[in-house]
Amino acid sequence: MQVWEKPPGGERNVISTLNFLDWKNQNTVFEAMAAEAGAWMVLTGGENPVALKCARVSAPYFSIYRAEPLLGRTFAPMKINLVSNAKWF
């Protein structure tokens, strides 16, 4: 199931990280919630750079879909501290 945000009179839009975290922390309905955002990244190191369509996901994205890695492991939940400084450019 996907959950979207729709402002009054507007179209559905992406959800901010802080809104997602609020929804996740206040959730009483779903067994688990994970965030997903599409992205483009560039793979370098070969002869030519290659543009890759990717998705940035949060834990427990893979376990929600019952997906197991063929090799290695998925990532574990972690706490992230955001630091902001108005003087950064």
C-alpha positions as CSV (number, residue, x, y, z in Angstrom):
1,M,0.0,0.0,0.0
2,Q,1.2,3.5,-0.7
3,V,0.3,6.5,1.3
4,W,0.4,10.0,-0.3
5,E,-0.1,13.5,1.0
6,K,-2.5,15.8,-0.8
7,P,-2.9,19.4,0.2
8,P,-6.3,21.0,-0.1
9,G,-7.1,21.8,-3.7
10,G,-3.8,20.3,-4.9
11,E,-2.4,17.1,-6.5
12,R,-0.7,14.4,-4.5
13,N,2.9,15.3,-3.7
14,V,6.0,13.8,-2.2
15,I,6.1,13.6,1.6
16,S,8.8,15.5,3.5
17,T,11.1,13.4,5.7
18,L,9.8,14.9,8.8
19,N,6.1,14.3,7.9
20,F,7.0,10.6,7.1
21,L,8.8,10.3,10.5
22,D,5.7,11.7,12.2
23,W,3.4,9.3,10.3
24,K,5.7,6.4,11.1
25,N,5.9,7.3,14.8
26,Q,2.2,7.8,15.2
27,N,1.2,4.8,13.1
28,T,-1.3,2.4,14.7
29,V,-2.5,0.7,11.6
30,F,0.4,-0.7,9.6
31,E,2.8,-3.4,10.7
32,A,5.7,-1.4,9.2
33,M,6.3,1.7,7.1
34,A,9.2,2.6,4.8
35,A,9.9,5.6,2.7
36,E,10.9,5.5,-1.0
37,A,12.1,8.3,-3.3
38,G,13.2,8.0,-6.9
39,A,16.6,9.3,-7.9
40,W,19.1,9.3,-10.7
41,M,22.7,8.5,-9.9
42,V,25.9,8.3,-12.0
43,L,28.1,5.2,-11.8
44,T,31.7,6.0,-12.5
45,G,34.9,4.1,-12.5
46,G,34.5,2.5,-16.0
47,E,35.4,3.9,-19.3
48,N,32.2,6.1,-19.4
49,P,29.9,7.3,-16.7
50,V,26.5,5.5,-16.7
51,A,23.2,7.2,-15.5
52,L,21.2,4.8,-13.3
53,K,17.6,5.2,-12.3
54,C,17.5,4.3,-8.6
55,A,15.4,4.5,-5.5
56,R,16.4,5.7,-2.1
57,V,14.6,3.6,0.5
58,S,14.5,3.4,4.3
59,A,14.6,0.3,6.5
60,P,12.4,-1.9,6.6
61,Y,11.7,-1.5,2.8
62,F,13.0,-4.9,1.8
63,S,11.3,-6.8,4.6
64,I,7.9,-5.2,3.9
65,Y,8.1,-6.8,0.4
66,R,9.6,-10.0,1.8
67,A,12.7,-9.5,-0.4
68,E,15.9,-11.2,0.5
69,P,19.3,-10.2,-0.9
70,L,21.0,-12.8,-3.1
71,L,24.3,-11.9,-1.5
72,G,25.1,-10.0,1.7
73,R,22.3,-8.4,3.8
74,T,19.9,-5.6,3.8
75,F,20.5,-2.5,6.0
76,A,19.4,-2.1,9.5
77,P,17.4,0.8,11.0
78,M,19.6,3.5,12.4
79,K,19.2,6.8,14.1
80,I,20.2,9.8,11.9
81,N,21.2,13.2,13.4
82,L,20.7,16.1,11.1
83,V,23.0,19.1,11.6
84,S,22.3,22.4,10.0
85,N,24.4,25.5,9.9
86,A,23.1,28.7,8.1
87,K,26.7,29.6,7.2
88,W,27.1,26.6,4.9
89,F,26.9,27.3,1.2
